[in-house]
């Protein structure tokens, strides 16, 4: 399952309702889900905040493949 489909599922509403929430057309959301167009970066951050699907999962080409890991000192 794609990251955008996971996010849509987490919204627990139809694609048309997600489209209204994001202020885009239902056709745009459908194109994202089908992989015809990428999710625009301006929507990625909102989707991440709403669903927990990370920007790195939604658009690795823009935000990188994964979040940088913090470097902690290990205690002896």
C-alpha positions, 0 to 999 in steps of 0.5 A: 500500500502506498504512503498516500493510501495509508494516509487516506485510510487514517483520515477515516473518510472518503477521498472526496472529504479528504479533498475538501479538507485539503482544499483540492479537487477529488480528482487530484487526490485520486491521481495521488493515490493512483500514482499519476501525480505526486502529492504537492509538498505544501499538502504533505506537511498537513497530511503528516500532521493529520495522519502521522504518515511522515513527509519522508514516506509521502515524498522521499524525493523532496524530504529525503528517504527518512528522518535523520536520527539523533546521535545520543551518547550511550551510557556505559 
